[in-house]
Amino acid sequence: SVILSRTLEKYGKELPEKNEAKAFTDEDNISDYAKDSVKYMQTAGILNGFEDGTFAPKNSATRAEAARILYLIYNGIN
């Protein structure tokens, strides 16, 4: 989320806010430097976490998850 939000910022792009901010059950595990970008991506509807209410910040994204994220960002700024 940090890389994506910083890339959008560098190119002067913004994602529209689609969701209200929600707390993840494991948000204490999200690094302080990443919390704003996670919130930004969550309210834009790009990252929603998992069904159990977690964000799982220590997990790696699968190829399918990464492809979905890029697709949603591309469609969110165009």
Buried (B, 14 or more C-beta within 10 A) or exposed (E): BBEBBEEBEEEEEEBEEEEEEEEBEBBEEBEEEBBEBBBBBBBBBBBEBEEEEBBBBEEEEEEEEEEBBEEBBEEBEE
